[in-house]
C-alpha cells in the first residue's frame, strides 16, 4: 500500500511539474500582443538603390509592424517570396502624407508591394516559420545595382 501511495505521489508531482513547465513556455493570447515596430527605407534621399537597413530580423510568434518608406523620387518594390510564405499577414495600412492618418487597409496574403515616391505603409504580420531569406529585392535591374537585402526569422 505504501509503495502504491509513493508511486501516486511521484506521478502527481511529475504531472504538476510538466504542466507548470508547459505553462511557463506558453506564448499567451496573441490578439493582445503589443506590436514590435521595425522600419525599412526603399532607396534614400540621395537616390541610392538600397534597402536601409540591409538586414531585417524578426521572431516567430511576435506581432510586428514593418513600416516601409520610399523616400526617393521613383517607385520601388519590396518583395521576398520566402518571407511572404513565412508570415501571417494581418493587414497592410496605407498612410497619408502625415504618416499618421490611414488612407486604406488591405487584408489577405501579400507577395510583393509597390510603393510610390514619398509614400509610407505599414505591414502588420506575425512570423510563423523560421528561415533566412536572401531574395529581398525590388526589381531585377535594381538588385543588379545593389538593391538587395536579407530577412531572418528566428
SEGU-418835 format. One record per residue (C-alpha): residue number from 0; x, y, z. Coordinates in steps of 0.5 Angstrom, whole numbers, plus 500, padded with zeros to 3 digits. Each point is the difference from the previous one (the first is absolute). Layout:
BEGIN
   seq    xx    yy    zz
   NUM     X     Y     Z
...
This chain:
BEGIN
   seq    xx    yy    zz
     0   500   500   500
     1   506   505   502
     2   503   498   493
     3   494   502   496
     4   499   507   504
     5   507   501   499
     6   499   499   492
     7   494   504   500
     8   503   506   504
     9   506   500   495
    10   495   499   494
    11   497   506   502
    12   506   504   502
    13   502   498   492
    14   494   502   497
    15   500   507   504
    16   507   501   498
    17   499   499   493
    18   493   504   500
    19   504   506   503
    20   506   500   495
    21   495   500   495
    22   496   506   502
    23   507   504   501
    24   501   499   493
    25   493   502   497
    26   500   506   496
    27   493   502   502
    28   495   504   497
    29   503   502   493
    30   494   505   499
    31   502   504   506
    32   507   501   498
    33   504   507   500
    34   503   500   493
    35   507   501   498
    36   502   505   496
    37   505   500   494
    38   502   505   495
    39   503   499   493
    40   501   505   494
    41   500   499   493
    42   506   504   497
    43   501   506   503
    44   500   508   499
    45   507   499   496
    46   497   496   495
    47   504   494   502
    48   497   493   499
    49   500   497   506
    50   496   497   506
    51   501   503   507
    52   502   496   504
    53   502   495   495
    54   498   494   505
    55   494   499   504
    56   499   496   506
    57   493   497   502
    58   498   495   505
    59   494   495   499
    60   494   501   504
    61   501   507   501
    62   495   505   497
    63   505   505   496
    64   498   507   497
    65   505   501   494
    66   500   507   498
    67   502   500   492
    68   502   507   498
    69   502   503   493
    70   504   506   501
    71   502   500   492
    72   497   503   494
    73   499   493   497
    74   495   495   502
    75   503   493   502
    76   498   493   502
    77   501   497   507
    78   499   492   499
    79   503   494   502
    80   496   493   498
    81   504   496   506
    82   498   506   505
    83   493   500   498
    84   499   493   500
    85   502   500   508
    86   496   505   503
    87   492   501   501
    88   498   507   497
    89   495   503   505
    90   500   507   495
    91   503   505   496
    92   499   507   502
    93   501   506   495
    94   502   506   504
    95   498   507   498
    96   506   505   499
    97   500   502   507
    98   501   493   501
    99   495   499   506
   100   493   500   496
   101   499   494   497
   102   497   500   493
   103   499   493   499
   104   500   493   503
   105   501   494   496
   106   499   493   502
   107   503   493   498
   108   506   497   498
   109   506   504   497
   110   505   498   495
   111   503   507   498
   112   499   507   501
   113   501   506   495
   114   501   507   504
   115   500   506   496
   116   504   506   501
   117   500   503   507
   118   495   495   503
   119   499   496   506
   120   497   494   502
   121   499   495   506
   122   500   493   499
   123   497   496   506
   124   502   493   501
   125   502   494   504
   126   506   496   498
   127   498   492   500
   128   506   497   497
   129   508   501   502
   130   505   501   494
   131   505   504   497
   132   497   504   493
   133   505   503   496
   134   495   501   494
   135   498   507   502
   136   500   505   494
   137   497   505   496
   138   501   499   493
   139   505   495   497
   140   503   506   497
   141   501   504   507
   142   502   493   503
   143   506   500   495
   144   501   507   502
   145   501   498   507
   146   493   501   503
   147   499   493   504
   148   499   498   507
   149   500   494   505
   150   494   499   504
   151   501   495   506
   152   494   497   504
   153   503   496   507
